[in-house]
Amino acid sequence: MAPAFRVREAGFSMVEAIVAAAVASVLTAVFAMTFSTSSGNWGWSTVALKAHEDHRRNLDAIATALRGAAASSLTGFDASGTSTKPSFRCVTGINAGGLVLDAPSEISWRACAESVEGVTSPGELILTHGAEQRVIARRVPAGGFRATLLGSTLRITLTTYSSGTRKRLAMLTGDTSLALRN
């Protein structure tokens, strides 16, 4: 007499193998999408962080250059008190005749040779002091710098860009203010 039940052999049935493969495929796809999304977010975060670092450094450098400026020496401002190319003289001392001023200085924008996708005219700010020129702010687009005279306060507005891989671009605009004391 034959047994009433069938003895199952070791291993997986075809249905179990198909279900296991489908679950593994779905988990792999979810992992790949998560990885891709977080990699993209990491790329954007890196570009934004670089833009913030550059922006803060640039504003500090401009403020440092203008910090000793005598209010009476500021030129290059229009009737509304705005300038994109301010000239100034720093106070170096005082004597019986009044303030002793350094040679004139000027902050101006100049174009860069590099091409940056998304930035029409990439450039930098230079400080000209006598015959010497030095870069004080990098990655500044055309029209990205302005100084505004508000009484005895000089407000500096700056736009800085940063680019990364995969055509990522971050633009940041902010300002800082200086109290003119001389």
C-alpha positions in Angstrom: 0.0 0.0 0.0 1.3 3.5 -1.0 1.7 6.2 1.6 -1.2 8.8 1.6 1.1 11.8 1.6 3.9 12.8 -0.6 7.4 13.4 0.8 8.7 16.8 -0.2 12.2 17.0 -1.5 14.7 19.6 -0.1 15.0 23.0 -1.9 12.7 25.8 -3.1 9.8 25.5 -5.4 9.7 27.6 -8.6 7.1 29.9 -7.1 9.2 30.5 -4.0 12.3 31.3 -6.1 10.3 33.8 -8.2 8.9 35.6 -5.2 12.3 35.7 -3.5 13.9 37.2 -6.7 11.0 39.8 -7.0 11.5 40.9 -3.4 15.3 41.1 -3.8 14.8 43.2 -7.0 12.4 45.6 -5.3 14.8 46.0 -2.4 17.7 46.6 -4.7 15.7 49.3 -6.7 14.7 51.1 -3.5 18.3 51.0 -2.3 19.6 52.4 -5.6 17.0 55.2 -5.6 17.8 56.1 -2.1 21.5 56.1 -2.8 21.0 58.2 -6.0 18.9 60.8 -4.1 21.3 61.1 -1.2 24.3 61.4 -3.6 22.5 64.2 -5.4 21.6 66.0 -2.2 25.2 65.6 -1.1 26.4 67.2 -4.3 24.1 70.2 -3.9 25.0 70.5 -0.2 28.7 70.6 -1.1 28.2 73.4 -3.7 26.0 75.4 -1.3 28.5 75.0 1.5 31.3 76.2 -0.7 29.2 79.2 -1.8 28.6 80.1 1.8 32.3 79.8 2.7 33.4 81.9 -0.3 30.7 84.5 0.4 31.7 85.0 4.0 35.4 85.1 3.2 34.7 87.6 0.4 32.6 89.9 2.6 35.2 89.8 5.3 38.0 90.7 2.8 36.1 93.6 1.4 35.2 94.9 4.9 38.8 94.6 6.0 39.9 96.6 2.9 37.4 99.4 3.7 37.7 99.3 7.5 40.2 102.2 7.8 38.6 104.3 5.1 38.1 108.0 6.0 34.5 109.0 5.4 35.6 112.2 3.8 37.8 110.4 1.2 35.0 108.1 -0.2 34.4 108.9 -3.9 32.7 107.2 -6.9 29.2 107.3 -5.4 26.1 108.4 -7.3 23.4 110.8 -6.1 21.7 107.9 -4.3 24.9 107.0 -2.4 25.6 103.8 -4.4 28.9 102.7 -6.0 30.1 99.7 -7.9 33.7 101.1 -8.0 34.3 102.9 -4.7 37.5 104.9 -4.2 38.8 105.7 -0.7 41.8 106.6 1.4 42.7 104.9 4.7 43.7 106.8 7.8 47.3 106.0 8.7 47.7 108.5 11.5 46.9 112.0 12.8 49.1 115.1 13.2 48.6 118.7 14.0 47.1 119.3 10.5 44.5 116.5 11.0 44.2 113.0 9.6 47.1 111.5 7.7 45.7 109.5 4.7 47.3 106.7 2.7 47.4 106.6 -1.1 44.0 106.2 -2.8 42.6 102.7 -3.2 39.8 101.4 -5.3 37.7 98.3 -5.4 36.5 97.2 -8.8 35.1 94.2 -10.7 37.0 92.5 -13.5 36.1 89.6 -15.7 37.7 86.2 -15.4 38.8 84.0 -18.3 37.2 80.9 -16.9 33.8 79.9 -18.2 31.1 79.0 -15.6 27.9 77.4 -16.8 25.0 79.5 -15.5 27.0 82.6 -14.9 26.9 85.1 -17.8 30.0 87.0 -16.8 32.1 85.4 -14.1 34.7 87.6 -12.4 36.3 88.8 -9.2 36.9 92.0 -7.2 40.3 93.6 -7.1 41.7 96.1 -4.8 44.0 98.7 -6.5 46.3 100.5 -4.1 48.7 102.7 -6.0 50.3 100.5 -8.7 49.5 97.3 -6.8 46.5 95.1 -7.6 45.3 92.1 -5.6 42.2 89.9 -5.7 40.1 90.4 -2.6 36.9 88.5 -3.7 36.7 85.5 -6.1 33.7 84.2 -7.9 31.7 87.4 -8.2 29.4 87.8 -11.2 29.1 91.0 -13.1 26.9 93.4 -11.2 27.5 91.3 -8.0 29.1 94.1 -5.9 27.7 97.3 -4.7 28.6 99.7 -1.8 25.9 102.0 -0.4 26.7 105.0 1.7 24.0 105.5 4.4 25.1 108.5 6.6 28.2 107.2 8.4 27.5 103.6 7.5 28.9 101.8 4.5 26.7 98.9 3.4 28.4 96.3 1.2 26.2 94.0 -0.9 27.8 91.0 -2.6 26.8 88.1 -4.8 29.1 85.0 -4.9 28.7 81.9 -7.0 30.1 78.4 -6.6 29.8 75.6 -9.2 30.3 71.9 -8.8 30.0 68.7 -10.8 27.0 67.8 -12.9 26.3 71.5 -13.7 25.4 72.4 -10.1 25.5 76.2 -9.4 24.8 78.0 -6.2 24.4 81.8 -6.0 24.4 83.7 -2.7 23.7 87.3 -2.1 24.2 89.1 1.2 25.6 92.2 2.8 27.6 93.5 5.7 27.9 97.0 7.1 30.8 99.1 8.4 30.6 102.2 10.6 32.8 104.9 9.2 34.5 106.7 12.1 36.9 109.2 10.5 
